Amino acid sequence: MRFWLLDRISSYEPDTELTAVKNVTLSEEYLADHFPEFPVLPGVFMLEAATQACVWLIRLSEDYAHSIIVLHEASAVKYADFVAPGHTLTIRVEQTKKDERFVNFKFKGEVAGKASVSGRLVLERFNLADADPEQADLDARMIEYQRGTEKLLTRSLNSEVVPT
């Protein structure tokens, strides 16, 4: 993942919930176009931040069992308020259902306790080697990279996410 929309994971409870934050700064390149006179975090980026929070809950809960985790479905997404530069979007995701391939979540994003976005997501998880065993090495390399990213996102928690 090259476009991170989370700055920090602040807490998580395995297979239950995760809270993460996105600090919106005026230096973010996309704000020049969205919108020049009224810069705000695009709604699709709020949705992506929620998706990334769900992905991290799965990775941490399953000890990186899957190299690929993608958005399968978004529903009931509601945008309630803008997120302007200088504000912090706090995303809380809650796992509601899980089977062999899919994990369901509900999420809420807030700024200073005020709702900005909410909805439901379904994520799909798998390994490339599931379809082609020759891809097992690529799965392993991707998971190694993801583990390194975890250290950056959880640095404020002494490099380890402590279950709440």
Protein Blocks (a to p, Z undefined) as FASTA:
>chain_A
ZZdcbfbdfbdcehibccddddddfklmklmmmcfklgcddfklmmmmmmmmmmmmmmmm
noopafbdcdfbdchiacfbdcdehiacddddddfbdcfkbccddddddeehiafbdcdd
ddddddfklmomklmmmmmmmmmmmmmmmmmmmmmnoopacdZZ
